[in-house]
């Protein structure tokens, strides 16, 4: 760290660095605690399968007789001495040893970033890399299963970035290939980039380790390399979603037999040629870490079986720079981090049309990195200096007592569409998970508390003389057209109208889109806090009060999970009502931005019809709607607090050119950058 005045740039970077390392340490402790607190029969299950009392490394005969061991004979030879270790001691040693390997991976990856990098990047890269690795699904899966998949990745990175001398470098990579044979692709990368001694040493190291295993276990080696064709025939359920390889994808698509094998071999050969050519090009461009990530992604795809704990190479592809505009620069790294850290079901909805993508999402990311993602070369003019984002000039708050946050700049250009869709989907998945987790993951777990809160709300409404739910619910139920209309409105417009408003704003008013989207996001986050803190039974799930569920029908309250949707989502996430809150957000946004009075009036009718629908169908209390209005108001307030008044901007020209002459809009010149510090 350089020295600087108190509160100067170096001091701030140092403070951020300490916080990031503390965050990484917390993640490591949490991962270790989760593993060690898991019951003995449920943790380190793969390790137990190998070296436990009944493990395959204890049995006489071949490792591969029981179809439980899928590693190479050399891997079995390395693991066999551990079979005599005590289970408890080995569990601790394995867990903390794996965490140490993860830290080493992060440190090496941070040092291997393409040069030049800023001082801030060089100081913060290591804790960020370690944190991302700790959060990634491959590392979490490896820790839970007790796998060895991190070791080959570390050996490759050590050989390429940490040791001196091509022969030692190649030997390390060769040992990694002896553990995972597809790592031999790195020998081709070394050869094509002029490091031919290292490539030869890789082959020699692989051959020596394999020969050693062959001498010690000739029968097992013959079974692995000939009978199972280098491990291709090992592993149960190769068509499972966990197998993110081309072979697994083709099996899931229904291909079988010689046709599937032929397609797999042809696609693998084409991928190796295309991927290695791209890797060589980026290696010669000075982006060796990106080249290594691309080669690893090729290895992921062409292996017969690539389980979740073997997919770390996809995360390393985050170092590639994509996009000429600064606003597009975040799309690729965000997508890679989400794919590497979140389950596929959170990325895409559970619909038949999305299954081919959802079931192969990590493989698709690996294939994209290896073949089509247009990573910029270091000589590209936009590699270091992307086209800047347009920001609105700072505007003081209308009310002087509102302390605007100084670092939030107001963007007026349209954000990246794919990134927006991805974040909306992930945000909605998180919203669903928090709703369900508020009662411990089950409806029955929070029933008593939610019904007690329902009694409290009902009593408050009676005290305030606003308890109209029972009257209006029965009026709706006995009036045919009202029941049909409000049932349809309740089930149809909750998502349709907000998404339509966002779509129109995105296309026609990008600056208003960012303002409105931020307000909606803040309101939803605040609502999630309410769901968590105050589980509440809606009127239709309060059996003693006599409400009629006009949408779902009569409920069987003798069952722990009752109702049409209770097995899918938390029905006690009622306070505040986002059904009304989102509709109010739509009405206010339309009223603010619509150019005609009748459009404004039509927009305000939506929250009116929504509150009638949620009360008439028995799905919410009046106080729920008030809570929804409160979080929406707070969402707009937080947006105002952070960015000030919304940007007034004329429509863009049909050519798609950046707006000119917009009130309060300025480019990102050096002078403006001094005023506005950090983009939103």
Residue pairs with C-beta under 8 A, 6 or more apart in sequence:
1 10
1 13
1 14
1 123
2 10
2 119
3 10
4 10
4 11
5 11
13 119
13 120
13 123
13 124
14 123
16 124
17 123
17 124
17 127
20 124
20 127
20 128
20 131
21 127
23 127
23 131
24 106
24 127
24 130
24 131
24 134
27 131
27 134
27 135
28 99
28 102
28 103
28 130
28 134
31 99
31 134
31 139
31 140
31 143
32 95
32 96
32 99
32 143
34 143
34 144
35 43
35 44
35 91
35 95
35 143
35 144
36 43
36 91
36 92
36 95
38 144
40 87
40 91
41 48
43 91
43 144
43 146
44 91
44 94
44 95
44 144
44 145
44 146
45 144
45 145
45 146
46 145
46 146
46 147
47 90
47 91
47 94
47 145
47 146
47 147
48 55
48 87
48 146
49 55
49 56
49 68
49 69
50 56
50 57
50 68
50 69
50 76
50 79
50 83
51 57
51 58
51 79
51 82
51 83
51 85
51 90
52 58
52 87
55 83
56 63
56 65
56 66
56 68
56 69
57 63
57 69
57 76
57 79
57 80
57 83
58 83
59 65
59 66
62 219
62 220
62 223
63 69
63 73
63 76
63 217
63 220
64 220
64 223
64 224
64 227
64 228
64 234
67 234
67 235
67 236
69 76
69 234
70 231
70 234
70 235
70 305
71 79
71 148
71 179
71 231
72 178
72 179
72 180
72 181
72 210
72 213
72 224
72 231
73 210
73 213
73 214
73 216
73 217
73 220
73 221
73 224
74 178
74 179
74 209
74 210
74 212
74 213
75 148
75 178
75 179
76 213
76 217
76 220
77 212
77 213
77 216
77 217
78 179
79 148
82 90
85 93
91 146
94 146
95 143
98 139
98 142
98 143
98 150
99 143
101 150
101 151
101 154
102 130
102 133
102 134
102 139
102 150
103 130
104 154
105 129
105 130
105 133
105 150
105 153
105 154
105 157
105 312
106 126
106 127
106 129
106 130
106 131
106 132
106 133
107 126
107 129
107 130
108 154
108 157
108 158
108 161
108 162
109 125
109 129
109 157
109 289
109 316
109 319
110 122
110 125
110 126
110 128
110 129
111 126
111 161
111 162
112 157
112 160
112 161
112 288
112 289
112 292
113 121
113 122
113 125
113 289
113 319
114 286
114 287
114 288
114 289
114 290
114 319
114 378
115 286
117 125
132 315
132 318
132 337
132 340
132 341
133 139
133 312
133 315
135 341
136 312
136 315
136 340
136 341
137 308
137 311
137 340
137 341
137 342
137 343
138 149
138 308
138 309
138 310
138 311
138 312
138 315
138 340
139 150
139 312
141 147
141 307
141 308
141 309
142 149
142 150
142 309
145 309
147 309
148 179
149 180
149 307
149 309
149 310
149 312
150 312
151 176
151 179
152 176
152 177
152 179
152 180
152 183
153 176
153 296
153 312
153 313
154 176
155 172
155 173
155 175
155 176
155 179
156 172
156 173
156 176
156 183
156 186
156 292
156 296
157 292
158 172
159 168
159 169
159 170
159 171
159 172
159 173
159 176
159 186
159 198
159 202
160 169
160 173
160 186
160 288
160 292
161 288
161 289
163 169
163 172
166 195
166 197
166 198
166 201
167 197
167 198
167 201
168 201
169 195
169 198
169 201
170 187
170 190
170 197
170 198
170 199
170 200
170 201
170 202
170 203
170 204
170 205
171 201
171 202
171 204
171 205
172 205
173 183
173 186
173 187
173 190
173 198
173 201
173 202
173 205
174 187
174 201
174 202
174 203
174 204
174 205
174 206
174 207
174 208
174 209
175 205
175 206
175 209
176 183
176 186
177 183
177 184
177 186
177 187
177 202
177 205
177 206
178 205
178 206
178 209
178 210
178 213
180 299
180 303
180 310
181 206
181 230
181 231
182 299
182 300
182 302
182 303
183 299
184 202
184 203
184 206
185 272
185 276
185 295
185 298
185 299
185 302
186 202
186 292
186 295
187 199
187 202
187 203
187 206
188 199
188 276
189 276
189 279
189 280
189 283
189 291
189 292
189 295
190 196
190 198
190 199
190 202
191 199
192 276
192 280
193 280
193 283
193 284
193 291
210 221
213 220
213 221
214 221
224 230
224 231
224 234
227 233
228 234
229 304
230 304
231 304
231 305
232 247
232 304
232 305
233 304
234 305
235 243
235 305
235 307
237 243
238 247
238 248
238 251
238 304
238 305
239 248
239 251
239 252
240 248
241 248
241 252
241 344
241 359
242 307
242 308
243 251
243 305
243 306
243 307
244 300
244 306
244 307
244 308
244 311
244 360
244 362
244 363
244 366
245 300
245 301
245 302
245 303
245 304
245 305
245 306
245 363
246 264
246 267
246 268
246 271
246 301
246 302
246 363
247 260
247 264
247 303
247 304
247 305
248 305
248 306
248 363
249 359
249 360
249 363
250 260
250 263
250 264
251 260
252 359
252 360
253 356
255 263
268 301
268 302
271 298
271 301
271 302
271 367
271 370
271 371
272 298
272 302
274 370
274 371
275 294
275 295
275 297
275 298
275 370
275 371
276 295
276 298
278 294
278 370
278 371
279 291
279 292
279 294
279 295
279 298
280 291
281 377
282 288
282 290
282 291
282 294
282 320
282 375
282 377
283 291
285 377
285 378
285 379
286 378
287 319
287 320
287 375
287 377
287 378
289 316
289 319
290 317
290 319
290 320
290 375
292 316
293 313
293 314
293 316
293 317
293 319
293 320
293 369
294 317
294 369
294 370
295 313
296 312
296 313
296 314
296 316
297 313
297 314
297 317
297 365
297 366
297 367
297 369
297 370
298 366
298 370
299 313
300 306
300 310
300 311
300 313
300 314
300 363
300 366
301 363
301 366
301 367
301 370
303 310
306 363
308 362
311 340
311 362
311 366
313 366
314 336
314 339
314 340
314 362
314 365
314 366
314 369
315 336
315 337
315 340
317 336
317 365
317 366
317 369
317 373
318 332
318 333
318 336
318 337
320 332
320 369
320 373
320 375
320 376
321 329
321 332
321 375
321 376
321 383
322 328
322 329
322 331
322 332
322 373
322 374
322 375
322 376
323 329
323 331
323 332
323 376
323 382
323 386
323 416
324 376
324 382
324 386
324 387
325 382
325 386
325 387
325 389
326 386
326 387
326 388
326 389
326 679
327 389
327 411
327 413
327 415
327 416
328 386
328 416
329 386
330 416
330 419
331 416
331 418
331 419
332 373
334 419
334 422
334 423
335 365
335 418
335 419
335 422
336 365
336 369
338 347
338 422
338 426
339 347
339 361
339 362
339 365
340 362
342 426
342 429
344 358
344 359
344 361
344 362
345 358
345 429
346 425
346 426
346 429
346 430
346 433
347 358
347 361
347 422
347 425
347 426
347 429
348 354
348 357
348 358
348 361
348 425
349 425
350 358
357 364
376 382
376 383
377 383
388 667
388 668
389 411
389 413
389 668
389 679
390 411
390 412
390 413
390 658
390 659
390 665
390 666
390 667
390 668
391 409
391 410
391 411
391 412
391 665
391 666
391 667
391 668
391 672
391 676
391 679
392 409
392 410
392 411
392 412
392 511
392 647
392 649
392 664
392 665
392 666
393 664
393 665
393 666
393 672
394 644
394 675
394 676
395 644
395 645
395 664
396 404
396 644
397 403
397 404
397 640
397 644
397 645
398 645
402 640
402 641
403 641
404 641
404 642
404 643
404 644
405 641
405 642
405 643
406 677
407 677
407 678
408 642
408 643
408 678
408 680
409 643
409 676
409 677
409 678
409 679
409 680
410 511
410 514
410 515
410 643
410 644
410 647
410 680
411 511
411 514
411 679
411 680
412 510
412 511
412 514
412 647
412 649
412 659
412 662
412 665
413 510
413 511
413 658
414 506
414 510
414 513
415 506
415 510
415 513
415 514
417 506
420 506
420 517
427 521
427 524
431 524
431 528
432 569
434 528
434 531
434 532
435 528
435 531
435 569
435 570
435 573
436 569
436 570
437 532
437 570
438 446
438 531
438 532
438 535
438 570
438 572
438 573
439 445
439 446
439 447
439 449
439 450
439 535
439 570
439 572
440 446
442 560
442 561
443 560
443 561
443 562
443 566
443 567
443 570
443 571
443 572
444 560
444 561
446 535
446 570
446 572
447 537
447 560
447 572
449 535
450 535
450 536
450 537
450 541
450 572
451 537
451 541
451 542
453 534
453 535
453 536
453 537
453 575
454 536
454 537
454 538
454 539
454 541
454 542
454 621
455 542
457 536
457 575
457 621
457 623
457 624
458 467
458 542
458 545
458 621
460 623
461 467
461 469
461 621
461 622
461 623
466 622
466 623
467 622
468 615
468 622
469 539
469 547
469 615
469 618
469 621
469 622
470 539
470 545
470 546
470 547
472 612
472 615
472 616
473 539
473 547
473 548
473 550
473 615
473 616
473 617
473 618
474 548
475 482
475 616
476 482
476 483
476 486
476 550
476 616
476 617
477 483
477 548
477 550
482 616
483 550
483 616
486 550
486 612
486 613
486 616
486 617
487 550
487 551
487 613
487 617
489 609
489 610
489 613
490 551
490 579
490 610
490 613
490 614
490 617
490 619
491 551
493 583
493 606
493 609
493 610
494 579
494 582
494 583
494 610
497 582
497 583
497 586
497 606
498 520
498 582
498 585
498 586
501 516
501 586
501 589
501 590
502 513
502 516
502 517
502 520
505 512
505 513
505 516
505 517
505 589
505 593
506 513
508 651
509 593
509 649
509 651
510 649
510 652
511 646
511 647
511 649
512 589
512 593
512 646
512 647
512 649
514 680
515 639
515 643
515 646
515 647
516 585
516 589
516 593
518 635
518 638
518 639
518 642
518 643
518 680
519 585
519 632
519 635
519 636
519 638
519 639
520 582
520 585
520 635
521 635
522 634
522 635
522 638
522 639
523 578
523 581
523 582
523 585
523 631
523 632
523 634
523 635
523 636
524 578
524 631
524 635
526 631
526 634
526 635
527 576
527 578
527 581
527 627
527 628
527 631
530 575
530 576
530 627
530 631
531 570
531 573
531 575
534 575
535 570
535 572
535 573
536 572
536 573
536 574
536 575
536 621
536 624
537 571
537 572
537 574
538 571
538 572
538 574
538 618
538 619
538 620
538 621
538 624
539 545
539 547
539 618
539 619
539 620
539 621
540 547
540 548
540 549
540 552
540 555
540 617
540 618
540 619
541 555
541 562
541 563
541 571
541 572
543 555
543 557
547 618
548 618
549 555
549 563
549 617
549 618
550 616
550 617
550 618
551 617
551 619
552 563
552 564
552 565
553 564
555 562
555 563
556 562
561 567
563 571
565 571
574 619
574 620
574 621
574 624
575 621
575 623
575 624
575 627
576 624
576 626
576 627
576 628
576 629
576 630
576 631
577 614
577 620
577 624
577 625
577 627
577 628
578 628
578 631
579 610
579 614
579 619
579 620
579 628
580 607
580 610
580 611
580 614
580 620
580 624
580 625
580 628
580 629
581 627
581 628
581 629
581 631
581 632
582 628
582 632
583 606
583 607
583 609
583 610
583 611
584 607
584 610
584 628
584 629
584 632
585 632
585 635
586 603
586 606
586 607
587 603
587 604
587 605
587 606
587 607
588 603
588 632
588 636
589 603
590 599
590 600
590 602
590 603
590 604
590 606
591 600
591 603
591 604
592 646
594 600
594 603
611 625
613 619
614 620
614 624
614 625
615 621
615 622
615 625
642 680
643 680
647 662
647 664
647 665
648 662
648 663
648 664
649 659
649 662
649 663
649 665
650 659
650 661
650 662
651 659
652 658
652 659
653 659
659 665
666 672
668 676
